[in-house]
């Protein structure tokens, strides 16, 4: 079992079907009885909740009809045997339980445990509520009595621990199926479910801890992971050589900033400089050119009235950020078209993506960085549909448009051709403010300028951006502004 001192989570993420395949292999091939797995799962949950809240002595448990309910009975029995005050609220008639769950209920009763056949709003004032209602198999909206129970958990004032997955959360997508439990901790087993780490999963899972239930690595035989969890950032970029000069670190060109919209281009450009790009230029509307670098004279700003003026800037660039503040106009489209005629790597953001939604193209040498609204326009669907299955959305974006795709949001996803999505769970809700995406596009371009390949730059860029956001949010999430990330970005690339 995993050490209770919060060892890092495994990197591999799986669909619910793949985890069930591992469990079946453990039972049928390795000869581990299902009852043993249930006992281990319950013990792991009890150990983790007891370690997290060592003063607690009162426990309420909501149990469902399946194996999750059986895990709940094991937890209840262990707590009862440890002298806790325990209440168990079964959502299904006890006589309908089958197999291992029925055995777990019988063991709980044999230990002197009892059941409560009504659901008080406060769960009798317990310090901890265990959610053992629904498992990873649900894919349809939760209705009826189970939906009522999930709503009742919102009134609970103590700590909530979900068994394997918060009830009502879809294991493969992170979507909420007509309501889900909001846990303070989720203890999940055998393999990490990918839906815990993106979309609404992060909001509902709380702290995720993992137990492999003492299964050997061979339990994963023949099972492919479907996503990869990125570890927390702990270090920055490699130390520079003493004889290095600015030409060694590339030249970022930001193309954006329609008249009156210079801020987005400025944020992208300064972010590229802050992560170490050797030179940064901005091609912008002539009305902005004399003003855009006030306060940041290191930026070289060029007023572009016609595309001819963009040509020499493209010749000297290493990478282009295309779109921040560009707006939708004939002038903007001419610049967009000119950039995409080159072989330069391009980071496409904001209005660069909006142009793409109306002028479909496929390119291997670019990075698309849509938020859910931009992704929806690119795929001809709604933002809600994107959020309902972010993994499917990023796969379709990459297949349709090529290159590397970063689908921003809670649990940002990164996907390149032929790979599996990487998932970044760092970052915070304070970053839901204007200009954050512009900073990210500049960070990614700054890394490409320093000779990272596109996929590595996307992964590193997302992690650096999130880490800087978390550092800046130490002073409070509300009111966090995009420019607040610029100093922490410099700190992180030099960590």
Secondary structure, DSSP 4 states (H G I P E B T S, - for coil): ---TTTPPPPSEEE-HHHHHHHHHHHHHTS---HHHHHHHHHHHHHHHHHHHSTT--EEEEEE-SSHHHHHHHHHHHHHHHTT-EEEEEESS-GGG--HHHHHHHHHHHHTT--B--S--TTGGG-SEEEEES--TT--S---HHHHHHHHHGGG--SEEEEESS-TTB-TTT--BSS-----SEEEEESSEEGGGGSTTHHHHH-EEEEE-TT--GGGGTT---SEEEPPPP---SPPPPTT--GGGG-EEEEE---TT-HHHHHHHHHHHHHTT-SEEEEEE-HHHHTTTTTT-TTSEEEE-SSTHHHHHHHHH-SEEEE-TT--SSHHHHHHHHHHHTS-SEEEE-THHHHHHHHS----SSEEE---HHHHHHHHTS-HHHHHHTHHHHHHHHHHHH-SEEEE-STTEEEE-TTS-EEEE----GGG-STTHHHHHHHHHHHHHHTT--HHHHHHHHHHHHHHHHHHHGGG-STT--GGGHHHHHHHHHT-
